[in-house]
Amino acid sequence: MTSAQPTPTTHTAAPGEGGGGKGIALLVIASCQLMVVLDITIVNIALPHIQRALNFSTTSLSWVVSAYTLTFGGLLLLGGRTGDILGRRRVFLVGVLLFAFASLLGGLSQNSGELLAARALQGVGGAIASPTALALITTTFTEGPERNRAFGVFAAVSAGGGAIGLLAGGILVEWLDWRWVFFVNVPIALLIVLATPRYIKESERHPGHFDIVGALTATLGMVALVYGFIRAAQDGWRDPFTLASFGAAVVLLTMFILVERRSEQPITPLHMFADRNRAGTYAMMLSLAAAIFGMFFFLTLFVQNVLGFSPLRTGLAFLPISAVIAVGAGITSQLLPKYGPKPFMVTGSLLAAAGLSWLTLTDIHSTYAGSILGPMLVFSLGMGLNFVSLTLMAVSGVPVHETGAATGMLNTTQQVGGSLGLSILVTVFGTASRNEATDQVPKFLAQATPAQRLAFARTHQLPRPWSDQVLAHGVSTAFIVAAIFAVVAALIALLAIQVRPSDLARLQGGMTPGP
């Protein structure tokens, strides 16, 4: 940074300089983060419509979520490193443009393959843009209260993006078409690209190298693992492609660990896992992300396909989740200095498990007010207690220059854990649904008219309400495993997390890691 000098009357403001300029710079950065974050929930609301339009099966539909989160999570750390080496503003612009291009392709998709390719490309754009946006705050805003306020806005946008996505997705799908959940990103991204050179300055470049092999082996290994689970849901565990996929995952992930151990500048600093608390925190995030991704995915299908909710009504139905998470996070932030994070991590995970266990009672007679809302609120409160605690434990005791890597790893485990967990839950759903369909077919044929029997012979698909029963049974069974994920998180918090006196002293003194 240059030292302050008297400003002549002919001075021309540099990008991002001055209160108004910095305000717009923050708006630009926050808009990018909002676009990337809400893309998960905004697409979730459209899933039933995408399924019907592009002929996805329920199990393969999970790839619409996982194709984005796997590339986003797998390349997140590489995206941050790229900004450090090549210049953050330059890389930020590339990420935003790539995200916009992929969004356009997603909206224009005519089949499932085209949409999944676009979603994967969106994840690449998000992985480039999101960490660079966070890093740009450190180069645009002066250290101290100004930067703290900017980080506060960024965090609020990240937390609120999910709720905005729920509403926006409902409005766009109901009033326009599912394709607009992708098209809407294009004008936002173009405005960001136009404003960035004017209001955000370029950062200094730092020497280093790209750990491309590490990033690719990690991402491809996770893709193979997720594909193996989803393939098993459709074709069974003995299917050759299922076994080959799991074998490829083992080879690729083993290569990833070997590459990272030998690399001078690894994309995933493995020494981060040497600390018991951080390793436990990452493991908890894997488990809890699996639970929350599964809850959103299956409840979206249930309330629209079984309860008959419109997309907009679905978005409104999910809004209490964001509100209660915010309440839980606020409570935790106030009480953490006194009690430390461990009680909130244990209690939060148990509440999440309780809410998911409650959802296992879901059936075709369930109603939103009587059967869905209550467990959602319990689950959301548990997640609110966890989010702040997990973030603080991830950076506790980390040197300032590694704080970005520590939080980046937490974000990565969230996305990868969500994708992997969802694939496991989809496998459980697929198996349970097939078994239930086998039980329902004789009951249907015993009551079916000749026309109904003929239609079933052609399509092998049960009509309602038998198909609703199959979906509801599969969903309730998947929630059993989701509840187990949350219980695993509680056990990790109880047995692995050890809050040190230095951690409590830092919280009580109001000290937080610097960016």
N, C-alpha and C positions, 0 to 999 in steps of 0.2 A: 504494500500500500504506500502511496506517496504521502509526504507530509503536507499539512494544511498550509496554504499560501493565500495572500490577499487576492480577492477575486476582482479582476478588472471589469469594466462595464461591457467590454467586447467579448467576454468569456462565453464560450458555447458549452453547454452541459454535456458531459459524457453520459453514455448509456447508464441508466439507473441512478444518476446523480440527482440530489435534491429530494425534498420530501414528497412532492407529487410524483416525480419519476420513480422513486423507490416504491411508492404505493402501487403504481401501475406494474412495476417489476414483480412485486409480490402477487398481484392479481394474475399475472401471466404464469408464474411458477405454480401458484395454487390451482389455476385452471387446468394445467397439465396433469397435476396429481389427481384432481377430481375426475378428469376424463379417464385416467387409467384405473382408478379405484372403483368407480361406479360401473365399469364395464362388466364386472362379474355379476352384480345383482341386476343390472338392467337387462342382461341377456337371460338370467334365470327366469324372469317373469315371462319371457317370450318362448321358453322351452316347449310347452305343449303345442304352440302354433308352428314352431320350427319342425317339431317331430312330424306333424301332419303334412306340412308343406313339402318336406324333403324326404319323407318316408324313412325316418330313423326308427329303429326299435328302441324300447325303453332303455335297454342296457347300453346300446351304442350311443344313445343320446348323451350319456355322461361325457363323451369325448368333446362335446361342444364347450363344456366347462374345462375339462382337463387339458385339451389342446392349448388353451390360453394359459392356464396356470402353470403347466409344466415348463413351457418355454420361458414364461415370465420369471418363475422362481429359479429355474436352472441357469439362466443367463444374467440374473440380477447383479451378482457380484462382478461379473465380467463387464457389464454395462457401466458400473461405477468406476472400475479400473480404466476403461476406455476414455471416460471423461477426464480423468486425472492426466492421462498421457497425451491425448490429442487436443485438449481444450474443452471445457465443460459446455460452453455456449454452443460451439460447433456440433458437438455430439448430441446435445439436447435437441437441436433443430433436426438433426438426422432422425433421432428417435421419434419425434412428433410427426414428421413427414411420413415415416414408415408406418406409424400407427394409423395415420389418416388413410394412406393408400390401402392398407390391409382392411380397414373398416369399409372402404368403398367396395373392395372385392367381396367382403362378407355380405354386404347388402345386395350385391348383384348375383350371388351364388345361385346356381340352378340345380345343384345336387349336393349330397352330403359331403363328398370328397372335396369339392370346391370350398364349402363352408369351413371344413376342418382345417384346410390349408390356410385359409384366411385367418382363422382364429390363432393358429400357431404363429403366423407372421405378426398378428397383433401382439402376441406375447413377446416376440423379439423386440418390437418397437417400444412396448411398455418397459421391458428390461433395460433398454438403453436410456429412455427418457426419465423414468421415475427416480433412480438413484442420482442421476445428474441434476434433476430439479432440486432435490434436497441439498446437494453439494453447492448449488448456485447460491443458496441462501447465505452460506458462509463467505462467499466472495462478493456478494451484493450488499450485505448489511453489516454494519459495524458491530464488533463484539461488545456485548453488554445488553442493556435493556432493549435496544433496537432489534438486535438479532434474536433475543428471547421472544419478543412479541411476534417476530416473523415465524419462528419455529412454532409458536402457539397457534398461529393461523394455519400453518401447514398441517399440524397435528389435528386441528379441528376439522379441516377439510377431509383429511384421511379418514377420520372417524365418522363424519357425516356423509361421506360419499355413498356408503351402502344404502342409507335411507333415501337419499336423492335418487339413486338408481332404481329403487323399488317403485317410487312414484312415477319417475320419468318412463320407466319401462311399461308400467301399466297404461299411462296416457298414450304413449306412442303406439303400442300394440292395439289398443282399443279404438283409438280415433283415426289411426293411419294404417300401419301394417307392421308386421314383425321386422321387416327389412329396415325400418327406420331406427331400430335400436343400434344399428351399425351406421347408417347414413348420418345420424345426428353428430357423430364424432368429426365428420369432415369439415364443416364450417368452423367448429370450435378450434380444431387443429390449425386451420389456415389463419385464423385471427391470431393465434399464439405465434405462428411463424412470422407473421407480418410485424408483430409488436416486439419480438425478442431482440432483433438487432438494434432497435432504437432505445430500449429501456434496460437491457441487461448487458453488462460488459463481459468480455472474454476473460477467462481465468488463465493463470500461468500454467505452462505445461510442466509436468514432472517426469523425469526419466523413469523408465520401467519397461517391462515387456508383457505381452498378452499371454495369459495361460489358456490358449484356445483349446488345447488338447484336454486340459482338465475340465473346462466348461462343457465341451462336447461329449466327453465320456460320461460325465455326471448326468447331463440332460438326456442323452440317448439311452443310458442305462435305466433311468427312471421311466422313460417312455416305454421301453421294452417290458419293464416290470408291470406297469399299469396295463399295457396291452395284454399281458399274460392273464391278469385277473379278469379283464373284461371278456377276453376270448373264452376263458373257462366258464364264465357265466352263460355264454351262448352255446358253446360246443363241448363243454365238459373238460375235466382235468386230464384226460388221456389223449386229447386231441394233439396231433403232432405239432401244430403251430403254437399251441399253448405251451407245450414243453420246450419248444425251440425258443420261444420268447423269454421264458424264465431262464433258460441257459444263457441266452445273450445278455440278459440283465446281470447275471452273476459275473460274466466275463468283463463286461463294460464297467461295472461298479468296482470290481477288483482293480482293473486298470486305472480307474480314477484315483483310488486310494494310493496306489504305487506312484502315480504321476505327482500327486500332491505332496507326498513324503519327500520326493527328490527335487521338487521345484524350489528355486530360490525365492520366487515371488508367486506362491500358490494362489489360485483363485479362491480356495477355501482354506484358510489358515487352520490346520488341524490342531495346532496347539490350543486353540480356543476350547476344544473338548477336554483338555487336560484338567481344567477346573471343574470340580464336582458340581457346583451350583449351576454353571453355565451349561454343562452337558445335560443336567437334569432339566433345565429350563427349555433347551432345544427339544428334548424328548417329550416334555409336556406339550409344547406347541405342536409337535407332530400329531399327537393324540387328539388334542382339542380341535385342531384344524380339521382333522378327519371327521369329527363329530359335527362341527358347525356346517361344513360343506354338505355333508349328507343330509342334515336337517333341512337346509334350504332346498336342496334338489328334490327330495322326496315329498316334502310338504307342498312345494309348488305344483308338482304333478297331482297330488291328492286333492288339494282344494279346487283346482280347475277341472280336473277330469271326473272326480267323484262328487264333490260338493257343488260343482257347477259354477264356481266363481268366475266372473269376468277378469281380464288382466288387471284393470284398474282396481277392482275390489280386492284382488289378490295383493297388489302393492300396498293398499291401505291396511289389509289384514296383517301384513308383516311389519308395519311401522312400529308397533309396540316393542319389537325386538331392539331396534336402534335406541329407542327412548330409554328402555330399562338398562341396556348396556351402558349408556351414558350416566345414568343414575348410579349404577354399581361402580363405575370408574371414578365418579366424583366422591363417593363414600370412601373408596379405597385410598384415594389421594390424600384425603383428610386424616385418615387413621393410620396410614403406613408408618409415619415417624414414631408413633407410640407403640405399635404392636409388631412392626416388621412385616415383610411380605409373606412369610410362610403360612400364617393362619388364613390369609385371604386366598392363597393358592390351593390349600387343602379344601377349605369351605367352598370356594368357587367351583372346583372340580366336582365335588360331591353334589352341589346344587345342579350342575349341568347333567350329571348322571341321573339325578332324580327326575329332572324334566324329561330326559330322553326315555327313561323307564316308564314314565307316565304315558308317553306317546306310543309305547308298544300296545296300548289298549285300543288304538285306532282301528275302526272297522267301518263298514258301509253305513252304519247307523250313527256314526259320529257327527257332531255339529261343531262349528267353529267356536261358538261361545262356551259350549259345554265340554268339549273334548280337546280342542287345539290351543285356545288362548292361554289357559292356565299353565300347561306344561311349557309353552313358549316363554312365558314370563319368568318361570323358575329357571329355565335354562339360560335365558338372557342375563338374569341377575348374576348367575354363576360366572358367565363369561365376562361380565363387567368387572367383577372382583379379580379376575385373572389377568386381564390385558395389561393393566398398569403394573401389576406385580411382576409379570413375566418380563416386561420391558426393562424394569429396574434391575432385576436379577441378571439379565443378559449383559448389562453394561457395568455391573457392580465390580469394582476393583480393576477395571480394564484401563490401561493407559490411554490418555487422550487421543493419541495418534491411531489407536486401534478401535475407538468407539464406533466408527463407521462400519468396520468389518463385523463387529459384534452385533450391531443392530441389523446389518445386512444379512447376517446368518439367520437371525430370528425371522426376518421377512421371508427368507428362502425356505426355511423349515415350515413356515406357515403355508406357503403355496404348494410345496412339494408334499407336505403331509396331507393337505386337503385333497390333492389329486390322487395320491396313493390310497388314502382312506376311502375316498369316494369309489374308487375302483373295487376295493374290497367289499364295500357295502352293496355295490351294484351286483357283484358276484353272489352275495347272499340273497339279494332281492330276486335275481334271475332264477336261482335254484328253488327258492320258496314259491315263486310264481308258477314255475313249471309244475311243481308238485301239486299246487292248489288247482291249476287248470286241469290236470289229470283227474282230480277228484270231482271237478265241476262238470266236466263234459258229459258223463252219464246222467247227471241230474238234469242238465239242459236237454239232452236228447229225449229223455223220458217225457218232457213237457212240451217239446218243440212241435210246431206245425210242420207240414211237409215243405212249405216254402222256406222256413227257417232251417230245416235240415239240409235242404239243397244249398242254401247260402253258406252254411257252415262247411259243407263238403268242398265248396269252391275255395273258400278263404282260410279255413281252419282257424277262424277267429270267433270267439264267443261274443254274442251281443250283450248289451246291458240288460239286467244288473249283474249277470254272471261275470263279465269282464271287470266290473267294479270290484267284485268280491276278490278276484285274482289280484288286482292291483293293491287293494287294501291289505290283503294278507302279506304280500311281498313287502310292502312298506313297513308294516308293523314288525315283521321279522328283521328287517334291516335295522330298525331302531334298537333292537336288542343288542346287536353288535356295536352300534354307535354308543349305547350306554356303557358297554364294556370299555370302549376307548376312553371315555371320561373317567371311569373307575381306575384305569391304568394311570391316567394323569394324576389322580388323587393319591395313589400309592407312591408314585414318583415324588410328589411334593412332600409326602409324609416321611418317606424313608431316605431320599437322596438329598433334599434341600437342607442346607445348614446355614442359617443366617449368622454371620460373624459379628462380633462387637463393632468392628470397623464399619460394617454395612449399616448398622443401626445408628452409629455416630454420624455417618454421612447424611442419613435421612433426617436425623434430629437437628443437624446443623444447617439444614437447607441446602446442602451441597449436591449438585448433580453433575454428571460427567459433561465436559464441554464438547462441542461439536468438533 
